[in-house]
Amino acid sequence: MYAFMIIAVILVCVIALIGTLLVGKEVSTKQKQYEVEGSTLNDEIARSHEYETKSLKTNVKSLTWIYIGLTILILVTSIGIMIFF
């Protein structure tokens, strides 16, 4: 029983890691796009301000939903394993 729970938790942690890396990759892609475009000081300040305001709305929101979903998945899986075994 505990072996199944450990395997389920490890699997969920790997899924969470993949989701986190995807969000990080998205941010990295935006960063590279900004570097390619070139910029002036005013452009960099505007992008910095935009990132600070939009990051909380998009990246943190995405990561929050990833971890909420995976927490629910862990709970359901753990309860299911405990009931069946």
N, C-alpha and C positions, 0 to 999 in steps of 0.2 A: 504494500500500500504506500509506504513512504517513498519507495523507489519511484513509483509513478508520479507522486507529487513533486519530487525533486526534478524529475525529467520535465514535467510540465512547467515548473518555475524556470528552469534553465531555458526551455524553448521560448517562453514568454519574454524572458530577459533578452534573448537574442533578437526577437522581433522588435522589442523596444529600442535596442541598439541600432538596428537597421533603420527604423523610423527616424531616430534622432540623426543618424548620418545623412539621411535623405534631406532633412530640413537644413542641416549644415551645408550640404552640397548646393542647395538652392541659394543660400546666402553667398557662398563662394562664387557661384556663377554670376550673381549680380555684381559682386566685387570685381570680377574679371572684366565684365562688360563695362563698368565704369572706368577701369584702367585703359581699356582699348579706346574708349571715346575721347580720352584726354580731358583735361579740365583746367579751369582757372580757379583761383582761390574762392571766388564767390560760388562757383559750381560745387566745389568740395564742401563748403559750409552748408549749402542748400541740401546736398545729398546726406550730409551728416545729420542734419535736423530731420530730414525725411526718414532716415533709417531709425533714429531714436523714437520717432512717433509711430511709425508703421511696424517696427519690430515687435512691439508689445501687442499690436493687434493681430499680426499674422503668425510670426514664429512662435511666440509664447502660446498663442491660442492652439496652434497645430500640435505643439509638444504636449500641452495640457490634455487635449483630446486623445493623443496617442497613449499617454500614461493612464488616463481614466479608463479607457477601453481595455487596456491590458490588465489593469487592476481588477476590473469586473471579470475578465476572462480567467484570471488566476483564482478568484473567489469561486466562480462557478465550477471550474475544473476541480478545485480542491474539495468542494462540497460533493460533487459528483463522484469523485474517487472515494471519499469517505463513506458515502451511501452504498456504493456497489461493493466495497471491500469491507 
